[in-house]
Amino acid sequence: MMQKQQLEVESVETDRALEELKKAGAEDSVYKNAGSVLIKAKKDEVVKELEEKKELSNTRVMVLSKQETRVKENLKEVETKINEMIRGMQSGASGGMPPAGPGPSPKPRGE
């Protein structure tokens, strides 16, 4: 779930960066991150890299969404099975067996 949210935030940031790049003119200088430094790059290359990054993020979000759905379905199945087992144990316990608790105390043998 956290990965999915992180990827969605990354996608929004990528969209914003692409919007800003579209506003930039052909003569404007464009820089990109390279570790802890910024390097000058060609606008077209940066746009292409960001679009690829966005596409990859969207694909990963879809995969995580499908995995999340499967996990939720599996969890629901397990929950149903557990509830059925509990109901079975409860109905089995009341089927002719006396309830647990204090009953008549045993008589001493000498009497």
C-alpha positions as CSV (number, residue, x, y, z in Angstrom):
1,M,0.0,0.0,0.0
2,M,2.8,2.4,0.9
3,Q,4.7,1.5,-2.3
4,K,1.6,2.3,-4.3
5,Q,1.1,5.7,-2.6
6,Q,4.8,6.5,-3.1
7,L,4.5,5.7,-6.8
8,E,1.4,7.8,-7.2
9,V,3.2,10.8,-5.6
10,E,6.1,10.2,-7.9
11,S,3.8,10.2,-10.9
12,V,2.2,13.5,-9.8
13,E,5.7,15.0,-9.4
14,T,6.7,13.8,-12.8
15,D,3.6,15.3,-14.3
16,R,4.4,18.7,-12.7
17,A,8.0,18.5,-14.1
18,L,6.7,17.7,-17.6
19,E,4.3,20.7,-17.4
20,E,7.2,23.0,-16.4
21,L,9.3,21.6,-19.2
22,K,6.6,22.3,-21.8
23,K,6.5,25.9,-20.6
24,A,10.3,26.2,-21.2
25,G,11.4,27.5,-24.5
26,A,13.8,25.8,-26.8
27,E,16.6,28.1,-25.8
28,D,16.1,27.7,-22.1
29,S,18.7,25.8,-20.1
30,V,17.4,22.5,-18.6
31,Y,19.0,20.6,-15.8
32,K,18.5,17.1,-14.3
33,N,19.6,15.3,-11.2
34,A,22.6,13.1,-11.4
35,G,23.0,11.9,-7.8
36,S,23.6,14.9,-5.6
37,V,24.4,17.3,-8.5
38,L,22.5,18.9,-11.3
39,I,23.8,18.6,-14.9
40,K,22.8,20.4,-18.0
41,A,20.7,18.3,-20.4
42,K,18.8,18.6,-23.6
43,K,15.1,19.4,-23.0
44,D,13.9,16.7,-25.4
45,E,16.0,14.0,-23.6
46,V,14.7,15.1,-20.2
47,V,11.1,15.1,-21.5
48,K,11.6,11.6,-22.9
49,E,13.2,10.3,-19.7
50,L,10.3,11.7,-17.6
51,E,7.7,10.3,-19.8
52,E,9.3,6.8,-19.6
53,K,9.6,7.2,-15.8
54,K,5.9,8.1,-15.6
55,E,4.9,5.2,-17.8
56,L,6.9,2.8,-15.6
57,S,5.4,4.3,-12.4
58,N,1.9,3.8,-13.8
59,T,2.6,0.2,-14.8
60,R,4.0,-0.5,-11.3
61,V,0.9,1.1,-9.7
62,M,-1.4,-1.2,-11.8
63,V,0.6,-4.2,-10.8
64,L,0.5,-3.2,-7.1
65,S,-3.2,-2.6,-7.4
66,K,-3.8,-6.1,-8.8
67,Q,-1.7,-7.6,-6.0
68,E,-3.6,-5.6,-3.4
69,T,-6.9,-6.9,-4.8
70,R,-5.7,-10.5,-4.8
71,V,-4.4,-10.2,-1.2
72,K,-7.7,-8.7,0.0
73,E,-9.6,-11.5,-1.8
74,N,-7.4,-14.2,-0.2
75,L,-7.8,-12.5,3.2
76,K,-11.6,-12.5,2.8
77,E,-11.5,-16.2,1.9
78,V,-9.4,-17.1,5.0
79,E,-11.6,-15.0,7.2
80,T,-14.7,-16.8,5.9
81,K,-13.1,-20.2,6.5
82,I,-12.1,-19.2,10.0
83,N,-15.6,-18.0,10.8
84,E,-17.0,-21.3,9.5
85,M,-14.6,-23.3,11.7
86,I,-15.6,-21.2,14.7
87,R,-19.3,-21.7,14.0
88,G,-18.7,-25.4,13.5
89,M,-16.8,-25.7,16.8
90,Q,-19.6,-23.8,18.6
91,S,-22.4,-25.9,17.2
92,G,-20.3,-29.1,17.8
93,A,-19.8,-28.1,21.4
94,S,-23.4,-27.6,22.1
95,G,-24.5,-30.9,20.4
96,G,-25.2,-33.0,23.5
97,M,-22.2,-32.2,25.6
98,P,-22.9,-30.6,29.0
99,P,-21.7,-27.1,29.3
100,A,-18.4,-26.7,31.1
101,G,-18.5,-25.4,34.6
102,P,-19.2,-26.5,38.1
103,G,-21.2,-29.7,38.3
104,P,-22.0,-32.2,41.0
105,S,-19.0,-33.0,43.1
106,P,-18.0,-36.6,43.1
107,K,-19.1,-38.7,46.2
108,P,-16.4,-40.2,48.3
109,R,-16.0,-44.0,47.8
110,G,-16.3,-44.8,51.4
111,E,-20.0,-43.9,51.6
